[in-house]
Amino acid sequence: MKIYVTRHGQTDYNKKELMQGRIDIPLNETGMEQARATKAKVGDVKFDAVYASPLIRAVQTASIIGDIDTSNIITDERIIEADFGKYDGVNYYKVALPMTAYWTLPEIFPAPSGVETIKEMVDRTKSFLTELEQKDYENVLVVCHGGIIRPIRGYFENAKRGYIWRPRPKNCEIFVYESNNGKHSLVQDIL
């Protein structure tokens, strides 16, 4: 099975450098163009299934890249963006020091009160991915978010901590993984 994991296209919140988290913001025109450009790079790959976070920006991106109607997208709460709590909607550079420290170096600093922990993110993505790997798909598209891709990459790349924090995934960057009997490998990074 090949699993194509991508971050949604740009939104106005991304453009304004605001913590988006679980605020349900649609793609802007740049984001739609990023998704169309990524579809062109993926070419004529036929996806047996298209999964997305339930947030509209992920669903819109999945529809464009997967070339399917939104009604055919399988949404799953386990790949929704991290819960930033009271920091949702706040400028990246104006969040309190505990949030800046955590989101910059989660291996050292704990999540502030009310913000989802790395362990919670790792646990829910692992649940989703182990279930996905039981399916009989040849090619599958998974569209989610910059924060939650980090534990997804950690799972597929066997990271000791359970996540790969840096570099931050770009909008519509696709990581293509091969999953074969519990073994994983990164086969392509499409920018």
N, C-alpha and C positions, 0 to 999 in steps of 0.2 A: 504494500500500500504506500502511495505517495501522499503526504499530507502537506498542503500548501497553507502556511500560516501567515496572515498579513494583518497589519494595522489599518484601520479605516483611513479614508482620505481626510484632508484638512477641513476644519470647521472654523467659524468665526472666533470661537474661544481659543483654538490653537493659534490663530493669527494674532490675537490680542494677548497671547501668553497667559491665559487664565487656566487655573486648575479645573478640569472639566469633570473628572470623576464620573458620577452617575447622573449628572445633569443631561437631559436628553436633547442634544443639539444636532440639527441636521448638517449635512455637508454643505459647504459653500461652493461656489462655481469652481474654484481652484481644486477643491476636494473631489468634485465630480470629474474634472479633467484628469486628476491624478489616477483615479480609478479606471477611467477609459484608457489612459496610457498603459497602466498595468495590465489591463485586459489584452491590449495589443501585444505586450511583451510575453504574456502567457500563451498567446496564440490560440490554437484550436483544441487545447486540452479539454476533454469532456469530463466534467466532474460528476461522479456518481451521487454525491451529496454535497450540499453547501450548508455549513453551519455558521451562525453568527450570534454575537451578543444580542440581547433584545433591544439595545439602544439603537435609535434610528440611524445614526451615522454608520454603524457597523452593518445594519441591514441594507442601507442604500449601497454601500461599497460592495457587499456580497452580491447584490442583484446585478451590479454592473460587471464586476470581474467574473462572476459565475455565469453571466448571461442568462439569468432566469428571473421569473416574476417573484416579487417579494413573498407571495403566498406559498411558494415552494421552498423557502428558506427555513431550515430547522433552527429555531432560536433556543439558546441554552443559558440559563442564569449563571452557570459555573464559569462562563468565559466573559462575564460582564466586567467592566473596569473596576479597579480597586475603589473601595469606599473611602473617600477623603474626608468624610464627616463635615465639620464646620469650615474646612478649607476649600470646598467646592465653590467655584466662581471667583476665587481670590487670585490675584496676579502672582505668578511664580516667584517674583522677587519681593513680594510683600507678605508672604505667609510667615508665621512665627518661626523663630529659630528651631524649636523642636521638630517642626514639619520639614523645614529645609534640611536639617541634619539627617533625619530619617530617610527622606526621599533621595538624598545624595549618597549616603553611606549606610544602607540598612543593615549591613553586616556588623556595624558598630553601634548605631543608635536605634533605640526602640521606637515603635510607632507611638505617636501621641495618643492620648485618650480620645476615643471615638473614631480613630482611623484604623482601617483594616491592617492586620499584621501580615508580615511575609508568610508566616506559617499558615495562616488562613488562606492566603492566595495559593500557596503551593498545594495545600490539601484539596482545594476545590478544583484546581486545574488537573491534578493527578487523577481525581475521580472521573473527570470528563474524558481525559485522554486514554485511560485504561479501558473505559467503556467503548470509546471510539475504535480502539485497536481490535476489538472483538468483532467489528462489522466486516462484511465482505465487500470492501470497496477497493477499486484500483487507484482512483484519484479522488481526493476530497479537499474541499476548500474550507478553511476556518478563518473567519474574520472577527477580530476583536480589537484590543486597545493596547497602547504603549506600555502601560503598567503591567497588565496581565500577561503580555507576551513574554515577559522576563521569566516567570516560573515555567511557562510552556517551553521556552528554549532550554531552561535548566533541565527539564524532564527529558527532552529529546537529546540533549547533549551531555547527559549524565553528570551534571555539575554537582560537586560535593555538597554545596549549600542548598541545592534545590532550585537555584535560579541563576540567570546570567543578567546582571544589572546593566552593564556597560558593554558596548555603546547602546544608547537609546535607539529603539527602532524608529525608522522614519515613516511618515505617512505613506501607506501603500507599498512599503518594502515587503517582499515575500521571502520567507524562509521555507525552502522545500526540503522536507524530511522523508526518508524512506524508513518504514517500519516493517520489520520482517521477524516474526516469532520473538517479539520482545526486544529485539536489537534495533537500534536507531542510528541513523547517520544523516548528517546535513549534506545534501547533494547539490544544492544551489541556493544562492542568495541573489534575488532579483531586485535591483534598485531602479 
